[in-house]
Amino acid sequence: MRLSLLLTILLIFLTGVQTEAQNSTDMVGLDYLYVGAHPDDEGGFTGTMIRYNHDEGYRGSVAVFTLGQGGGNALGPEVEGSLGLLRYEELRRSLSIAGVDRFYYLGFPDFYFTQSADLTRKVWSEHNPEFLCELVRVIRLTKPEVIVSMWPGPGTHGHHQMATRSAIEAFNISGDPNACSFLITDEYLDVWEPMKLYISAPQGRNSISVPLSDFSATHNMRYADIRSFALRNFRTQGWDRGNTIPASRTGDESRMLVKSRVPVGNPETHYMEGTHIPAGTSPVGVRMVVDTDSYRVTSTDSFEVTVELGNNSAHDFENVAINLVIPDGWTSENASQEIGNMSIGDHRTIIFKLSPTSSLTMNEQQEVWVNYTADIDGNGIKGENYTWVEPVSPLSVKVNPLFDIIQYREFATQTDTEFLTPNLPTRVPLSTGLENEITLILANSGNQTEQGRLEFNLPTGISVQGDLNFNIAGGKSIEKSVSIVVTEDAFLDERQSFADIGTVSAVSNNFRDTDTMEFYVLPYLDIEKTDEKISIDADLSQLSNYTSGTIGHTDRWSGNISGPDDSSADFHLAYDDQYLYLGIEVNDNIVTCHMPSNRIRNHWYGDAIEITIDPSGNSSDVSTTFRASIFPCSTEGFQPNAARYGDANYGPISSTAPDMKVASIQTENGYILEMAIPWISMEKQPVAGDQIRFNALIYDADEENPEEGADYGKSRIGWGSSIGAQQATTYTWPVVTLKP
C-alpha cells in the first residue's frame, strides 16, 4: 500500500496534474464538537460519536479545558503534569476508537474537586482573562454546526459546570465580530455561528436519545460494546474495571436541546436534523429562530413571539406561511401569516402576539412552537422550532437562594437559558434542633395592593415559625424572615441527614404563587472545650468523655454497604485554643492497606476518612476550607498517612499543616484514627461560641488481595450525607458550635 501511494504521488508530479488546494476547513472542519472539562467527560457521548463517525460519515471532535492533572491515578504515582500527559494519551486512544482523529486541549489548570463554577471561573480567569476566547477560537477554526456539552448548573463538578457554561456562551458569541475580536484582527479567523446546542439533560427533559444496543454496520458489534472498549482506556481513573465487554451498560445516550437556529425534528431523532439532513420535510439550509423578550411572562399581560426565517437552502420557496401553535391558556388574533415567496437568500422576521385567558396555569413551563409551510416545485414542505415560557402571576414569592443558585440564575438570564432554572430549586440547609432562619422575597408587579398569607407545605417533622401575613403595595417588594425547625419526627429511617422537598405559597384574594425548596436536613452538635492535654495515640479513652456522634451504615452517600460491620463508625470531638480533636472508631470487616505512602490524593480508592471543616461557617467554596484525607495504613504498615486535598493548600500534612497530629491502630472490627487538627492551619481561627461547619466521611474498599494503588472504592458514608458530592459543597456540611 505504501508503494502504491508513492507511485501515485510520483505520477502526479511527472504528469503535472494540478490538485485543488486544501483550505483550513478541509483540514480541521467539523460537523460537531463536544466541550468538556477533563479527559473522559465525553464518556456519556462516546457511543453517539462511534455511531456518527464510523457508520454515518460525520466528523466530530472534543475540546477539553484541562487534562485532568488534578485528579487521582489508579495506575501509578504520577501526579500533576505527568498525570496530565497520561490522561492526554488515554483520551487520544479512546477517541481514536470512536473515530476522532484529533482533539483540542485548551490549556487550563485542573485543580482540586469543587462544586463551585464561580471558583473555577476565578482560577481559569487568573490563568487567562480571555479564557472563553480559547474555546471560541476552536469553534471559529473548525466550524462545527452542532455543539454538545454537559450540565451547567450546581450539583455537579464545578469544572463541568464552567465548561458547559463556556460552551453556552461560546455558542452565543462565536458569530459576533465584536466578541473575541482579536481572533479576527490578529489571527484572521472569520466568525462562525453554530446552529444547535445540546447539554446533558435533567431528569425527564431529554430531547434526543441515541440507542447503543444497535449493531454497527461497520464493525458488526453493538455500539455499547465499542464504547466500552474505548472507555477502558481511561485506566488512571479506574474505568477499565467497570467497562466490561460485553458491555454491562447498554442504555441510550441522551441530551437536551438548549438552542437551535434551524428547524428541528418533532420529535428529534438525529443531532444533524436541520444542519446536515432535513428536519422533517424542511430542507437543509433553512434558518429558523423562535424567541421571546422574556422567559417569564406575567399572566395578566400579553407577550410577543419573534420568528426569524431565512432561506439559505438550494431552492426557492413559494406560498410561504408562518404559523404559531397557540399554547394552552393563551390566545392570538393572527396565528398564521402568509408572506408570499422566498427566493434563495431571502430572510423575513414575523412577530406574533399572545394574550392570556382565564384558563392559564401559573408556574408551569410551556413550549411555544412555530412552523413554516411552503412549496418547492409544487411539493409541500414544513419546518418547526420552538422556545420556552413560564407564566407567572403579578404576586410572587421566592426563597432567597444560596450563592451558587444566585450565580447560576444570573448566568441563565444573561445567556437566555432561564428555562433550565426550574430544575434547580432553592437549596435550604437545615440543622436539626435549631431555628433555621430563611428570607422570603415577596413582590407585587401589579397596580393594586395584595394582602394575604404564606402557606407552607413541608415534610413530616419540619415546621415553620413566624408571622405569615403580608401586605404589599402595587409595584413594591418586601422581605420576610421565618424560621424552619426540624424535629426527630422528620427522621423516618436510621439516617441522620437527608434531602427532601417543600414549598411556600403566597396566597391573596386574587393570586397564588409558589416556590419550591430543596431541604438538606443535617445533624447538629455542640463541641465541648477541653482543658486537659489530649494525647494523640489512637487510644480514645480521653476523647470519649467529650462530644460524641455516630455514622451509621445507612448514612450512605455513594456505593453499596452490606451492614454496620461493613462500614460504620463512632466518633468523639473536643477542642481547645490550638486544636480541634477528633477520634473515630471505624467498623470495617476488611481493612485494605494497598496505597503506598507517597500516594496522598487517592483516598477514595481505598480505606480512608476525609475531614472537612469550614472555619467561617459560611464559605462559598472549598478554597477557604480545611479538607484532610487520612489513610489509616499503607503498604508499609499500619501507620497513618495524611494530606490536605480538596482545598487551596494541597499536599502532605507535613508541609500543609505541620502541627497536625495523627495516630492509628488496627482493631478487631476495623481501625481507629485519632487526630489533633490545628486551627492555625485554617483560613480563619474560630473561637469559643463560633458556629463552624464540620463533616467526617468514611471511604471503604473491601479487597483482600489488592493490587498496589488500584481503585477499589466501594462505598462512602458520612455524618452529613444528604447529597452525592458531600465532600465538595460546604453548606451540606453539618453545623457545630464551639461550646464556651
Secondary structure, 3 states (H helix, E strand, C coil): CHHHHHHHHHHHHHHCCCCCCCCHHHHHCCCEEEEECCCCHHHHHHHHHHHHHHHHCCCEEEEECCCCCCCCCCCCCCCHHHHHHHHHHHHHHHHHHCCCCCCEECCCCCCCCCCCHHHHHHHHHHHCCCHHHHHHHHHHHHCCCEEECCCCCCCCCHHHHHHHHHHHHHHHHCCCCCCCCHHHHCCCCCCCCCCEEEECCCCCCCCEEECCCCECCCCCCEHHHHHHHHHCCCHHHCHHHHCCCCCCCCCCEEEEEEEECCCCCCCCCCCCECCCECECCECCCEEEEEEECCCEEECCCCEEEEEEEEECCCCCEEEEEEEEECCCCEECCCCEEEEEEECCCCEEEEEEEEEECCCCCCCCCEEEEEEEEEEECCEEEEEEEEEEEEEECCEEEEECCCHHHHHHHHHHHHCCCHHHHHHCCEEEEEECCCEEEEEEEEEECCCCCEEEEEEEECCCCEEEECCCEEEECCCEEEEEEEEEEECHHHCCCCCCCEEEEEEEEEEECCCEEEEEEEEEEECCEEECECCCCCCCCCCCCCHHHCEEEEECCCCEEEECCCCCCCCEEEEEEEECCCEEEEEEEEECCCCCCCCCCCCCCCHHHCCEEEEEEECCCCCCCHHHCEEEEEECCECCECCCEEEECCCCCCEEHHHHCCCCEEEEEECCCEEEEEEEEEHHHCCCCCCCCCEEEEEEEEEECCCCCCCCCCCCCCEEEECCCCCCCHHHCHHHCCEEEECC
